[in-house]
Amino acid sequence: MRIVVVGPGRAGTALAIAADQAGHDIVAVFGRTHERARNAAARFGAMAQRVGDPVPPVDLVLIAVRDDAIGDIADSLAPTIGDASGAVHLSGATSVEALAPIAAVGVATGAFHPLQTLPNPEAGAARLGGAWFAVTADSPLRELLHELAASIGGFPFDLDDAHKPAYHAAAAASANFPLAALTVAKDLFTAAGVPFAAARPLVEAIISNAFDQGPAESLTGPIARGDVATVATQLAAVAEETPEWEAAFRSFLRATALVAGTTDRFEELL
């Protein structure tokens, strides 16, 4: 495919690297400044353009900018994007309606969201192989995006535009809630004089079980057993050793009891 990337940041450059490695042609990179676009474009032998410059005829325009900037970028691109076959943004939360100015000039629009963390362009590109991609588009753009995801080793799936907020909340919960829990665990291990690394085999096994058996089915420990006395001891230890985490620990216990179906056993304690 002939591809234009708008937004030479982490996500846009990571996807451009992965697409380039898969044999696609990065024709141009657009940035708010010519310098930023030139630095990224040089990696692919592509043209460096500023937003507002003419968009060359291509199969796909990838708009990789902040969610709150998508609408403004769409306004800027619309006057000169008419020769592109399709344009998509990379947001998992924003409606495709943000690209309405581009759709109004006859270009098919959609969304193409990689469900993966992209800490920098190089590491991000490497992680896109094996990642899942949310595709929100009508045919024939839908098929083009499925093909793009598959070509870089990803797994495309269709996502209704109305479900994007719930999907993005799920993605945020998957990526961030475990890190909050592990931060609590790390501080408690430190208070007990135990290295945090000791928990890695346990955590990796639990995560593996969650995807093999299901999260609720993998639950273990005193909450699942209904062991109120042990949980009371844990709460007392948290209040003593890491009082700053007591409220969070109680919240995690409540959520765990809800998953386990043992809320009634712990209602008084919590």
Sequence and secondary structure as in RCSB ss.txt:
>XXXX:A:sequence
MRIVVVGPGRAGTALAIAADQAGHDIVAVFGRTHERARNAAARFGAMAQRVGDPVPPVDLVLIAVRDDAIGDIAD
SLAPTIGDASGAVHLSGATSVEALAPIAAVGVATGAFHPLQTLPNPEAGAARLGGAWFAVTADSPLRELLHELAA
SIGGFPFDLDDAHKPAYHAAAAASANFPLAALTVAKDLFTAAGVPFAAARPLVEAIISNAFDQGPAESLTGPIAR
GDVATVATQLAAVAEETPEWEAAFRSFLRATALVAGTTDRFEELL
>XXXX:A:secstr
 EEEEE  SHHHHHHHHHHHHTT EEEEEEESSHHHHHHHHTTTT EEEETTS   S SEEEE S GGGHHHHHH
HHGGG TT SEEEE  SSS GGGGHHHHTTT EEEEEEEES  SSHHHHHHHHTT EEEEE  TTHHHHHHHHHH
HTT EEEE  GGGHHHHHHHHHHHHHHHHHHHHHHHHHHHHTT  GGGGHHHHHHHHHHHHHH TGGG  SHHHH
T HHHHHHHHHHHHHH GGGHHHHHHHHHHHHHHHT HHHHTTT 
